[in-house]
Amino acid sequence: MRLRKRTLCRRVNADLAIEFGDERLTSYAGLELVLRYLRRIRINDRLREAFRTVRFSGDYPWLNMIRLFLALLLVGGRRLHHVRFLTQDPLMQRFAGLTRIPDERTLSRWLRQINGHVLKGFACFNFKLVADRARQLRLRRLTIDVDGSVVSTGLTVAWAFRGRNPHHRKVPSYYPILAHLAQTTQILRVKNRPGNVHDGKRALAFLRELIDDLRTEFGERMPLELRLDSAFFLPEILTLLIRRNCLFAVKVPMWQALGLREIIQMRMRWTSVADGVSGFESVLKIPKWGLTLPIICYRKKVFHQTAKDYQLNLFSPDDGTYEYSVVATNMGLNPKNLWLFMAGRGAQEKTYAELKSGFAFDSVPTHLYGANSAWQWLSVIAHNLLRDMQLAAATETPRRTRKRTALFRLPSILTARFEWLAVAGRLVTLATGETLRLPASPQIEKRYHSLVEGLQEVA
């Protein structure tokens, strides 16, 4: 029915009185849904298995401390002192399994004891989590994007150096390298590095360990597809991928020694790939490396002047203005399919942006390298847990595209906080036990029911 206009407004003539009392109120009722999911996947048993050889010190149990950090990141905490505002939240205490939430100094001291063995425990737990989800989704192939990301730090942070920070060149930074699983938008592995390294530097050991773990978990028959930028076009990395029978697509840098200009200039006929994009297949021989690689060269017509000496001055101005790119691949794709496949690599940037803005991946809580590396791992695990929960509760049909991007359209953490995670509630004690009472909103009720039903099948 139609309401009268005069009933839509109300007068506000005075300020509300503000009082503080011992009320069992929470601002993050959605943590109960996450807690139900964590119990269903037996997170405590998984953490104990991953850290069975590690010894922690401190009054608070290490298992509860990890869960507290995960809760802090899920609700949007970006600094250790943000825990001060959550000490009286009953669902934070319930999620962490604590009767008293520690202050930021206790959190900082706990992070300071992190060493290489603890980081390996985080890596083991995270890899098993992502691998189990990939197995449940029955993925026919694993498409992995590997890239680095800049994290600006302070002047006194250990192992932070000035280097490849494009927006703040004089600011010390970390330069962690991440492996992104395209189908689930989860992070398989992360390794923190000082900011003065190149993307391909120290990437060989990172890739070798990643491939070994995937082969051990999924077997030699599982196709592994790696998408890499030109920084990884190095002989040792290419040799590793070929020897381990990995499918790869690597951007080729426009080095004069490779002879790419001659290959392109000799080409007379180009095949249309997309609107304004054409390409052709060829072979690149690198005698010094002992490699012969199939390549596909692309040119994209642009309507602006390129940078000075852009890509070796391939053509004269009367030929038009083009931007060129070359991809080395052993996947056997035609130019159009490879163009779409490489375009899907950009989806990882959205995941990295969400890690930084939504899970405080770019925050630097301490001055110690090990503690800051542990913070990055906790950020990645919080992101992967939320993604795993969303994938477990997903009801739509998986979508498959030639770009090899996410199988499902998953809402971001900011959307999740607005719709169901950061919802106010009250814990009340009834005859049937403790009950979480939420506001009577049809949209919130619908969203909670859908998540609860979706998590019923989680084993």
N, C-alpha and C positions, 0 to 999 in steps of 0.2 A: 504494500500500500504506500501511497505517497504521504510523506510527513510534511507538517506545516513548517514554513521557513522560520517562524519565530521560535520553534523548538530546537533548532540546530545550533544555536549559540547560547553561551552562558556568560554571566558577568563575573569578573575576577576583580575584587576591590581591595584585597588585603594580601599580605604575604602569609604563607603557611608557616606555622611554628615547626621548627626542626628539633626532634628529640632522638636520642640514641638509647637503645635498650638491648637486652640480651635476647634477641630474636633469632630463631634458626632460619634465617633468610639466605638465599643464594642468588647470585647473579649469573650463574652458569649451570642451569638445570640440565643442559645437554651433555654435561660430563657423565651423567648417569647412563646415557645411551652408549657413550664410548666405553665406560666401565663394563657394561654388559658384554660388549663386543670383545674386550680384552680378556674377560673371564672365559668366553667361549673359545678363544684361540690359545688359552692357557699361557698367558704371557709370563707369569711367574716361573713356570717350568722352563720355558724357552730361555729366559734370562739366566736362570741358574745353570742351564746347560752351557750357554755361551760363556759364562764367567766362572766356570767350575774350578779353574786353576788360578783365579785372581783373588787376592786378599785385600780387603778395604779396611780402613781404620775410621774411627769416629763413633760417637754415641748413637747416631741414627743408622738403622740398617741400610745397606747399600741398595737393596731392592726398592725400598720405599723412597729413597732419594732419587733414583732414576725415574720412578713414577711421578714424583713431585716435579721434576724438571719437565717431563713430558706434559703434565697438566699446565704448568706455567706457560709453555710455548703454545699449547693448543688454545688457551684463552687470550693470547695476545701479548704476553709479557715479553719485553725486549731487554730489560736490565735486571740484574739480580735484585736490586732494591724494590722492584715491583712486587716481590713476594710479600712485602709489608702490608699491602692492601688486600691480601688474600688470606691472612692468618685466621680470620674468624669465619671464613666461608665454609659451611659444613660439608659441601660437596667436594671442595678441595681436600679437606681432611679425609673424607671417605675415599676419594680417588687415590690418594697417596697411601692410605692405610695408616694414618697417623692421628694421634689425639692432639698433637701440638705441632704447628708448622714452624720450622726453623727460620731464623732471620737470614739476611743476605751474607753475613760474615760466615755463618756455618756453611752456606752453599759455596762460597768462595774457597773456604778451606777444603771442602770435599773435592772441588775441581782441581785443586793444586796437587793432589796425590795421583792424578791421572798420568799413566806412563804408556809405553808401547803395548804392553800386555792388555791393558784395559781397552785401548783403541782397537786391538784385534778382536776383543770380545764384542765391541759394538759392531764391527764389520761382519763377524760371524752371525750375530743375531739378525742384523739387517738383511744380509744376503739370503738367509733361510726364509725370512718373511716374504721377500719379493719372489723368490723361487717357488714357494708354495702357492702363491697367487697365480703365477704364470702357469704352473702345472694344473691348477684347478680350472683355469680358463682354456686349457688345452690348446695353447698357442702352437702353431705349426712352424713358426720361426721366431727368433728373437732379434729385434732391430734395436741396435744400441748406438746412441749418440754420445760421443766423448768430446768434452770441451772444457776450457778453464773459465774462471770467473774471478773478478777482482773484488777484494774486500779491504776497504780502507781501514787503517788502524791509527793508533797514536804514535808519538815519537819514541816512546820508551817500551813498546811492546816487543817481546823477544821474537827473533826471526822475521821481523817485518822490515822490508827494505824498499827503497825507491826503485821503481822499475816500470812495468808495463801497465800503468794506470792512466788510461787515455784522457780522463776528465780532470784528474788531479795529479799532475805529473810529479810534483814535489812532495806528495804525501806518501809516507811509507804504507805498505799494503801486504796482504797475503794474496796468493794466487792459486787457490785450490783447484784441483782437477776433478771432474765428476763424470760418471758414466750413467746415462739416462736411458731407461727402457721405454721405448716409444709407445708400445701398446698399452701400458698401464700408467704412464707418466710418473713412475717411481724411480728413485735413485738407487742404482745397484751398488755403487761404491763411490767414496770420496776420499781424497788425500790432500791434506793441507800442505802448501808449499810457500816458501818466501816469495815476495813480490818481484824479485829481480830475475826470474827464470822465464824462459821461453815456453810456449805451450807444449812443444814436443820434448822439452828437456825433462828427464826423469819420467817420461811417459811410457818408456819401454817396460820397466818393471811393473808399472800400474796395469798396462794392458796384458802382460803375461800372467799376472796373478788373476786378473778378471777372467781371461780365457780359460785358465786352468780350473777355476772354480765352476765356471759354466759347463765345461766338458765333464767334470766330475759329477755334477748334479744332473745334467740332462743327457749325457752320453755324446759320442762322437757324431751321431747321425743328426742331431738337432742343428739346423742351419743357423749360423750366427752371421748377422748382417751388421757391419760397422760403417757408420757415416762419420767422416773426419774432414776437418778443414785443412788448408794448405800447410799449417804449422806442423802437421803430423806427416808430411811427405818427406820421410827420412828413410834411408836404406835399411836400417835395422828394424824399423817398424813395419815396412812393407815386407821384408823377409820373414818376420815373425808371422804376419797374417797369412802369407802364402804357405808357410810350413805347417801351420795349424789348421789349414783348410777352412779359413774364414772367408766369407764373402765381404767385399769392401768396396766403398766408393769414396775416393779421396780427392779433394781439390788439389790441382797441380799448380804450384806457383809459376809465375811467368819469368823464370830464370833464363838468361841468354844462353847458358851452357846447354840447356835442354833442347834447343833448336825448335821451339814451338812456333816462333815467328815464320820460319821457313815452311813448316808443315801447313800453317794456315794460309800463307801467301800462295802456295802452290795449288790450293783448293779452288776449283772453279764452280762447282755445283754444291749448294747447301740444301738440306732437307728441312722443310718447315716443321717446327716442333710445337710452338704455341704462338699466340698473337705477338708478332714482332720478334720472335725468337726462331733461329734456325741452327742446325748443327750437322756434323758429319762424324763418322767413325774413322779411327786411324790406329796406328801402333807407334808407341814411343820406346825407342831403344836407348838405354843408358849404359854404355859399355863400362864406365868406371864403376858402377854399382853391380854390374852383371845381371841386369834386369831388363826384361822386355814386357811392357805393360800395354794392354789395350786401353785406348783413351777415346773420349768423345769430346769434340771441341764445339763450343757454343758461341754464338754472337747475338747480342740483343741490341736492336736499333734504339737509340736514345735521341732526344731532341734538346740536348744541352751539351755544352763543351765539357769534355772530360779534363781531368787534372793534367798538368804538364807532364809530358813523356809517359802518359798513361799506357801501360802494357806495351812497351817497346815501340810505340809509333807504328802500328801494324799497317795502316793504310793511309793514303793521301786524303786530304779533306774532300775532294770531289767524289769520293766513294760513299759519303755519308759518315755519320758518327755512330760507332758501335762500341759496346763493352763486351769483352771477350772473357771466357772462362773455359777451363779444361778440367775434366774429371777422369781420373784413372780408376778403372773398375774391372773386376773379374766376374761380375754378376750375369753377363750375357744379356743385359737389357738393351732395347733399342733407344735411340736418342730421346724420344718423347717420354717413355717410361722412366728413364734415368733422370730426366729433368724434373719430373714430378716427384720421384723418390728423393732427390736432393732438396727439393723445395720443402719436403716434410721435416727436414732437419731443423727448420726454424721453430718448430713447436717446442723444442727444449728450452728456448729462451723464455717462454711463458712460465715453464716450471721453475726455472732459475729465478725469475722475477717474483714468483709466489713464495719461494723459499726465503728470499731476502725481505720482502715486505710483510709476509704473513707469518713466518716462522723465525724471524730474527736471525737468519743465517749470516747476515752482514754485521751483526753485533759482535763486539769484542769485550767479553766480560772481565778478563783478567790481563795481566802482563806476561803470562806464561804461555809458551807455545803448546804444551800438552793440554792445558786446560782449555785453551781456545779451540784446539782441534776436537776435544771432546764436546764442546758446545756445538760445533758444526755437525758432529755425528748425531747429537741429540735433536738438533733441528731437522736433519734428514729423516731420522726415525719417526719423529712426530708427524712429519709430512707423509711418510710412507704408511703409517698406521691409519691416518685419516683416509688416504686414498684406498687402502685395503678395505676399510670399513665401507666406503662408498661403492667399491666394486662388488663387495659381498652382498650389499643391499640393492644393487642395480637390477632393474626389471626389464629394461629395454633390450632390444636386439642389438648385438654388436655390429658395428659398422666397419667395413673393410674398404680401404681406399688404396690407390697406387702410391699415395704419399707416405704410407706406413705411419700413420699417426694414431692417436688414442682410439681404443675400441669403443669407448663410451664418452658421452658428454658429461663430464664431472664438474660440479660447482666448485668454485674456489673456496679457500678457507674464509675469506671475508664474507662471502655469501652464506657459508655454513654458520658462521657466528651470528649473522643477522637473523637467519631463519630459525635455527633451532639450538645452537650451542650456547649463545649468550642470552638465555631466556631467564627472567626472574622467577623464582619459585620459593616455596616454604616447605620445610620438613615438619610434618605433624605426626604425633603418635596417636594412632587409633587402636581400637580393639584388635584389629587384624595385623597390627604391626606398624612400623614406620612407613609413611607415605609421602611422596613428593607431590605437592599440590601446585598446579600451574594455572595461569590465568585462562579464563574461558574464551579463548580465541579460536574460531573455526579453522583458520589457516595453520596456527601452531598445532592444534589437535590433529589435523590431517597429516601434517608433516611427521609428527611423532608416531602416529599409527603406522605410516608407511615405512618408517625406519625400523620400528619394532617388528613388523611383519617380515621385512626384508632380512633381518638378522636372525629369524627363527631357524633358517636352514644352515647357519654357520656352525661348523663342527669344531 
